[in-house]
Amino acid sequence: QVQLVESGGGLVQAGDSLRLSCAASGLTFNSYAMAWFRQATGKEREFVAAISWSGGSTSYAEPVKGRFTISRDSAKSTTFLQMNSLEREDTAVYYCAAGLIPSTHAPSYNYWGQGTQVAVSS
């Protein structure tokens, strides 16, 4: 049974940093592209970042480019999202996703975690 479990969210102030983790199990981790999406209250789920199965290619949404970094650790079957210089607009539930290819399109992903809340106060 595939599971993606996010952790690392919390309440921080603008300008602070957080690192989110997504622990994967029940799948061949190195065969899947991984991604992070987020959904703020009252808004649609939006793409944040994606990383290829090898970790050799990454992509980011414009609002987070230069501030967030996605990475993965094959030994731990874990995907990370390092978030620096957090802004109030980053407040959302952050979801981890796994799919066969990297994509900015949520339906392209096969598996999803339950999300972790990130709240940024100004």
C-alpha positions in Angstrom: 0.0 0.0 0.0 1.5 3.3 -1.1 1.8 6.0 1.5 3.2 9.5 1.4 3.5 11.2 4.7 4.4 14.8 5.0 5.9 16.4 8.0 7.7 19.6 9.0 4.9 22.2 8.7 4.2 24.7 11.4 3.6 28.3 12.3 6.4 30.7 11.5 7.0 34.4 10.9 7.6 36.0 7.6 11.2 35.7 6.6 11.7 32.4 8.5 12.5 29.0 7.0 11.0 25.6 7.1 11.9 22.2 5.7 9.1 19.9 4.7 9.6 16.2 4.4 7.7 13.6 2.5 8.4 10.0 3.4 7.3 7.5 0.8 6.6 3.8 1.3 5.0 1.0 -0.8 6.4 2.2 -4.0 9.7 2.0 -5.9 10.8 5.5 -4.8 13.5 5.9 -7.5 11.0 5.2 -10.3 8.8 8.1 -9.4 9.0 11.8 -10.0 8.0 13.7 -6.8 6.3 17.1 -6.4 4.9 19.5 -3.9 1.6 21.3 -4.3 -0.1 23.6 -1.9 -3.6 24.8 -1.3 -4.6 27.9 0.6 -8.0 28.2 2.1 -10.5 29.1 -0.5 -8.1 28.7 -3.4 -7.3 25.9 -5.8 -4.4 23.6 -5.4 -1.3 24.9 -7.1 2.0 23.6 -8.2 5.0 24.4 -6.1 7.9 22.3 -7.2 8.8 19.0 -8.9 11.8 16.8 -9.1 12.6 13.9 -11.5 13.1 10.4 -10.4 16.9 10.8 -10.6 16.9 14.2 -8.8 18.7 15.6 -11.8 15.9 17.9 -12.9 13.8 20.3 -10.9 11.1 22.8 -11.6 9.5 25.6 -9.6 6.5 27.8 -9.7 7.4 31.4 -10.2 6.2 32.6 -6.8 8.6 30.3 -5.0 11.5 30.3 -7.4 14.7 31.4 -5.7 13.2 30.8 -2.2 12.3 27.1 -2.2 14.4 24.1 -3.1 13.1 20.6 -3.7 15.4 17.6 -3.2 15.2 13.9 -2.6 17.1 11.3 -0.6 17.0 7.8 -2.2 18.4 6.1 0.8 15.5 7.4 2.9 12.8 7.4 0.2 12.2 11.0 1.3 11.5 14.2 -0.6 12.2 17.5 0.9 11.1 21.1 0.3 13.3 23.7 1.8 11.4 26.9 2.2 13.4 30.1 2.9 12.2 33.7 3.1 8.7 32.6 3.8 6.0 35.1 3.0 2.4 35.3 4.3 1.3 34.3 0.8 3.0 30.9 1.3 0.4 30.0 4.0 -1.3 26.8 2.8 -1.6 23.1 3.3 1.4 21.5 1.4 0.9 18.2 -0.3 3.4 15.7 -1.5 2.7 13.8 -4.7 4.3 10.9 -6.7 3.9 10.3 -10.4 5.5 8.6 -13.3 6.8 11.9 -14.8 7.3 15.4 -13.4 4.4 17.7 -14.1 2.9 21.0 -12.9 -0.6 19.4 -13.4 -2.0 17.8 -10.2 -4.0 15.1 -12.0 -0.8 13.8 -13.5 0.2 12.4 -10.1 -0.8 8.9 -8.9 -0.3 9.2 -5.2 -0.8 12.0 -2.6 -0.1 12.6 1.0 -2.5 14.0 3.4 -0.8 17.4 3.7 1.0 19.4 6.3 0.0 22.9 7.3 2.3 25.8 6.9 1.2 29.1 8.4 3.2 32.3 7.9 2.4 35.3 10.0 3.4 38.8 9.0 
